[in-house]
Structures are given as structure tokens and as C-alpha cells.
């Protein structure tokens, strides 16, 4: 007998839960791509996308995942043989650097580990030493989905400005967009990338690159950009197909339109506040459980934790056992540990992750935590009971 029968819950950090309204919007016959509703909705859709990214700049849409958005950002700004500085606080910044290396870009990587944030003194020293301005871009991740840390970008902009360094500042917001506060223009970010499958509440398949005039000028200086990755026509199309360099991802567009309507209706400030409260509830539960056991939040400082994903260490074999029990016995899928122990074997069984991004609310989080507490007890993993009660206090404002 299993208690997993019924509607399952995917509590991994992407793809996130897709709202029923988005699924309904996508459940339709193939539309006309040459005239009518679909082409007509694009100007408003792009406008609302830029509102979520908090930019008045440009937006390019790709039929891709986040890795495609990474490549698009680089293809339009950095040529083979040129150099970038990558600031890593987890697996995904390093993965972005591998994309750069595969394009023939020279990468300098500053690795700050998996448990904190940038050492700004080291960043400033590296940029100051680059007196010839060889670095064409500084690449960093806002929220690293593997470590669950959150980094600040305004201090990076201030360092670049203080040194009068012309490098573009690029932000990976794949895990954080529409979850954690991000202000592209106000924080001086030149290029921002994200995907459809997390805070934007759609299935995987769309990648987005937002860029300002400084980045657009850099594109003009490049001698060669492949037709597909070139953001020039995508950001200022004369015809509908130019948004996507070919046939449009028709049903994703309908789903995204509905998701953006939901975001607009709730409002970005309210969305950020909802994610923050639910994240604090999760942290309260985990910190309580960990008082009498091995469970620990990966990011010790609450100010550096993401509101979209939480990574935890629990030790082998507990991580794998807990994930298996939650899925098989209760219908809740937890995220694997990713790149926390060995990058060559990124499935880290001593870790696991909660995704709490996008279409998520109090009863979903409390249900998730209740299942985890049941699993800890059933598997006899040492912990202090009562973590769910601590989460309830956060949600109820006690």
C-alpha cells in the first residue's frame, strides 16, 4: 500500500508547477502563424516580459532552455579569442563558463565556493589588474539553483563604474526571475538571461535574453554572429517569424501570455513578498529539524538565501533515502543534490533541494514540509520533531 496515489507534487527547482490556467491556454489546436491573434499579441507580451525583468531595454526570445540563453548572450557580445571573468558561487556559473569555453572564449573563473557569495575585494582586484580591459564581460548568477545562494549585482556595477571598466555585466536569472527581487536597470545589469520553466510558470522550451543599448552596441561591433543566435531581428522584428528565427513556439506563447497575465494581476512586489514568506517558513522548519540531527541549510546566512530554491545537506545515504521515500510513499518529488560534492558526478546523494518558485502557495509548502517530516520519522533519520509547526508560525505571522 502506498499513500502516493492521487495528484503528485513536483517540488524540484525547475521545471516548476505549471498553473492549470496556463495548461488550458496551451490546450488548443495549432493556430495561424501568419496573421491574427498570435502575431498581434507579441508587442504586449514583450512589453510585459520586460516589466518582469525590470528593464526598458530590449528582449529577445529563443526556442531553447537556459543553456541556449547563456549561449545567445555570449554569441552577441563576446568573440572567440576574447576574454570574460566568471564569478562562481555554485555549479551553474561554472556551467556557463563551459559554454563560453566551448565558443573559444578565454575564461578566468573566480570560485567563491558553494556556501556564500562574492568576495568583492577579489572581484575588484581582478578587474583592477585588467588594466588593458581584456575582459569583455563579467558573468555571474543571481540565484544558483545548485547551492541556493543569492548574489547582489549592484556592488558589481559599482566596482565596474569605480574602475571605469567597460566590461558588460551579465546576470543569470534563470532560477530567480519572478521569484527573488531583481532590478535589471536599477542595478546596472547590461545583459540578463532567464527561462520559461521556473518563476515564469511555463513548460521548458523558451529562453529569454534582455539587453541594454551598451550590449546592443557591442553586438554591432562583432564581425560574425550565427543567424539563429543573433538577437538583432528578434528584438526589433519586421515580421512575426523574426521573433523566433523561424516557426514560432505557438503553444508556449499562449501559455506565457496567460502566465504574464497572472504575474501582472498579482504584482511583482506581492510576488516577491509571497516567495520571501514561504522561503522563511521552509527555513524555520529545516533549522528546527536540524537541531537534533544532520540536516543543515546549505547557506548559513539568511541574507544570502534564495527565495526560490533551498539546498540542504543531510549526509549519505539519508539524502537519497529521503527523496525515494517522499516520492514512492507520499507522491512528493524532491530535487536532487546537484554539483555539491563532485562536479563530474553532480548527483550529490548527501544533499537535496526544495523548489518553491512560481505557482506555489502556503498549503503546497506546508504539505511538502509535512511529507518531509513524516519521511524523517519513518526512516528514523535523526531530527527534532515539530518543524512543520515552526513553519506554520511563519505563515500565520506568529
ChimeraX attribute file (.defattr): number of C-alpha atoms within 10 A of each C-alpha:
attribute: neighborCount
match mode: 1-to-1
recipient: residues
	/A:1	5
	/A:2	8
	/A:3	11
	/A:4	16
	/A:5	11
	/A:6	8
	/A:7	8
	/A:8	12
	/A:9	18
	/A:10	20
	/A:11	23
	/A:12	22
	/A:13	27
	/A:14	26
	/A:15	21
	/A:16	25
	/A:17	23
	/A:18	20
	/A:19	17
	/A:20	10
	/A:21	13
	/A:22	23
	/A:23	18
	/A:24	12
	/A:25	17
	/A:26	20
	/A:27	12
	/A:28	10
	/A:29	8
	/A:30	9
	/A:31	12
	/A:32	11
	/A:33	15
	/A:34	12
	/A:35	10
	/A:36	10
	/A:37	12
	/A:38	17
	/A:39	18
	/A:40	11
	/A:41	13
	/A:42	15
	/A:43	10
	/A:44	11
	/A:45	18
	/A:46	17
	/A:47	14
	/A:48	17
	/A:49	21
	/A:50	17
	/A:51	15
	/A:52	20
	/A:53	23
	/A:54	18
	/A:55	21
	/A:56	14
	/A:57	19
	/A:58	21
	/A:59	25
	/A:60	25
	/A:61	24
	/A:62	24
	/A:63	22
	/A:64	17
	/A:65	19
	/A:66	26
	/A:67	17
	/A:68	22
	/A:69	28
	/A:70	27
	/A:71	18
	/A:72	25
	/A:73	27
	/A:74	25
	/A:75	22
	/A:76	23
	/A:77	22
	/A:78	25
	/A:79	21
	/A:80	14
	/A:81	11
	/A:82	15
	/A:83	22
	/A:84	23
	/A:85	23
	/A:86	24
	/A:87	22
	/A:88	24
	/A:89	28
	/A:90	26
	/A:91	21
	/A:92	21
	/A:93	24
	/A:94	21
	/A:95	15
	/A:96	23
	/A:97	24
	/A:98	14
	/A:99	16
	/A:100	24
	/A:101	16
	/A:102	12
	/A:103	16
	/A:104	15
	/A:105	19
	/A:106	20
	/A:107	17
	/A:108	15
	/A:109	16
	/A:110	17
	/A:111	16
	/A:112	15
	/A:113	14
	/A:114	20
	/A:115	19
	/A:116	21
	/A:117	20
	/A:118	21
	/A:119	12
	/A:120	12
	/A:121	10
	/A:122	12
	/A:123	18
	/A:124	17
	/A:125	11
	/A:126	15
	/A:127	22
	/A:128	17
	/A:129	9
	/A:130	12
	/A:131	11
	/A:132	9
	/A:133	15
	/A:134	16
	/A:135	23
	/A:136	19
	/A:137	24
	/A:138	22
	/A:139	26
	/A:140	28
	/A:141	30
	/A:142	27
	/A:143	30
	/A:144	26
	/A:145	28
	/A:146	28
	/A:147	30
	/A:148	31
	/A:149	30
	/A:150	27
	/A:151	22
	/A:152	16
	/A:153	22
	/A:154	15
	/A:155	14
	/A:156	21
	/A:157	20
	/A:158	14
	/A:159	18
	/A:160	21
	/A:161	13
	/A:162	11
	/A:163	13
	/A:164	12
	/A:165	20
	/A:166	14
	/A:167	23
	/A:168	24
	/A:169	22
	/A:170	27
	/A:171	27
	/A:172	26
	/A:173	26
	/A:174	29
	/A:175	34
	/A:176	27
	/A:177	27
	/A:178	25
	/A:179	27
	/A:180	27
	/A:181	21
	/A:182	21
	/A:183	17
	/A:184	25
	/A:185	16
	/A:186	11
	/A:187	17
	/A:188	20
	/A:189	23
	/A:190	23
	/A:191	28
	/A:192	28
	/A:193	27
	/A:194	28
	/A:195	33
	/A:196	27
	/A:197	25
	/A:198	29
	/A:199	31
	/A:200	29
	/A:201	28
	/A:202	30
	/A:203	21
	/A:204	19
	/A:205	16
	/A:206	22
	/A:207	23
	/A:208	26
	/A:209	27
	/A:210	29
	/A:211	25
	/A:212	20
	/A:213	12
	/A:214	14
	/A:215	24
	/A:216	18
	/A:217	12
	/A:218	14
	/A:219	22
	/A:220	13
	/A:221	13
	/A:222	13
	/A:223	7
	/A:224	12
	/A:225	19
	/A:226	10
	/A:227	10
	/A:228	15
	/A:229	21
	/A:230	19
	/A:231	30
	/A:232	19
	/A:233	16
	/A:234	22
	/A:235	20
	/A:236	13
	/A:237	15
	/A:238	10
	/A:239	11
	/A:240	19
	/A:241	16
	/A:242	19
	/A:243	24
	/A:244	20
	/A:245	19
	/A:246	11
	/A:247	13
	/A:248	18
	/A:249	14
	/A:250	16
	/A:251	19
	/A:252	21
	/A:253	20
	/A:254	22
	/A:255	25
	/A:256	22
	/A:257	23
	/A:258	22
	/A:259	25
	/A:260	21
	/A:261	15
	/A:262	17
	/A:263	22
	/A:264	14
	/A:265	10
	/A:266	11
	/A:267	13
	/A:268	18
	/A:269	12
	/A:270	12
	/A:271	20
	/A:272	18
	/A:273	15
	/A:274	20
	/A:275	26
	/A:276	18
	/A:277	19
	/A:278	25
	/A:279	26
	/A:280	17
	/A:281	25
	/A:282	28
	/A:283	22
	/A:284	19
	/A:285	26
	/A:286	26
	/A:287	17
	/A:288	22
	/A:289	23
	/A:290	18
	/A:291	14
	/A:292	13
	/A:293	13
	/A:294	15
	/A:295	23
	/A:296	20
	/A:297	24
	/A:298	23
	/A:299	22
	/A:300	12
	/A:301	11
	/A:302	14
	/A:303	11
	/A:304	17
	/A:305	29
	/A:306	28
	/A:307	29
	/A:308	31
	/A:309	31
	/A:310	27
	/A:311	27
	/A:312	22
	/A:313	21
	/A:314	22
	/A:315	16
	/A:316	12
	/A:317	11
	/A:318	22
	/A:319	22
	/A:320	20
	/A:321	16
	/A:322	22
	/A:323	21
	/A:324	17
	/A:325	22
	/A:326	22
	/A:327	18
	/A:328	14
	/A:329	15
	/A:330	21
	/A:331	21
	/A:332	23
	/A:333	21
	/A:334	25
	/A:335	22
	/A:336	22
	/A:337	24
	/A:338	24
	/A:339	19
	/A:340	24
	/A:341	15
	/A:342	11
	/A:343	13
	/A:344	7
	/A:345	10
	/A:346	15
	/A:347	18
	/A:348	20
	/A:349	22
	/A:350	21
	/A:351	30
	/A:352	28
	/A:353	27
	/A:354	26
	/A:355	28
	/A:356	30
	/A:357	33
	/A:358	30
	/A:359	22
	/A:360	21
	/A:361	14
	/A:362	17
	/A:363	11
	/A:364	15
	/A:365	23
	/A:366	20
	/A:367	14
	/A:368	24
	/A:369	21
	/A:370	18
	/A:371	20
	/A:372	23
	/A:373	23
	/A:374	16
	/A:375	20
	/A:376	21
	/A:377	14
	/A:378	11
	/A:379	12
	/A:380	10
	/A:381	18
	/A:382	17
	/A:383	20
	/A:384	18
	/A:385	17
	/A:386	14
	/A:387	23
	/A:388	24
	/A:389	17
	/A:390	19
	/A:391	27
	/A:392	18
	/A:393	13
	/A:394	18
	/A:395	20
	/A:396	10
	/A:397	8
	/A:398	7
